[in-house]
Amino acid sequence: MKADVSKEKRTADKIVAAATPLFARKGFAAVSVKELADAAGVNIALISYYFGGKENLYTVVLNRQFAIVAELLDTIVKEKLAPMDRIRRFAHSLVEVHRKAPFIDQLYYGEKINPTGCFDTILLKEAARVHYFLRDCITDAIASGQFRADLDVDFAAMNLGGNIHYYFCTQPFNEILLPAQQNQAEHYIDQALEIFFRGMLISQGY
């Protein structure tokens, strides 16, 4: 029995792994069930058997991708870091997130441009999770006397989130736009945070 369960999990995982880049590159509507089965190397009937159809498979793909970010945020919160250290930890950890989940931005923006039922149930929830995390970091930094008190914390959180993610959402163009260098993503994050913090801090002595 255990062997059967393990085999079924491997098959289901194989389907999810094959579906992830397809949904990311083509969008939900443009991917057929046959295409999903062919990419995974399985019988087409197994899509329904394991997931109940293409819609549920797409939901599983999105949930697995965004769970990586959710787990990261939970880990950082539990570490009880100072506000600016929380921001730094999150920003630099996103480099590793994108290595583990290279299709996450394509899935995010694909769903945003051509929304399905997952927009309300998954995308908005995950976007809010990141926004509230960054807003809490900024609020705590204001309370501790590090950041200026005249800031609108929601707009500041949006600005910070956009600056951090800009590098990853322009990934296909970075080889043309940016000079070649090792650890390019890490260097971008350092520069983005430096610029952000300089606009936020009460004192420049950090």
Beta strands, then each sheet from edge to edge (+ up, - down):
end
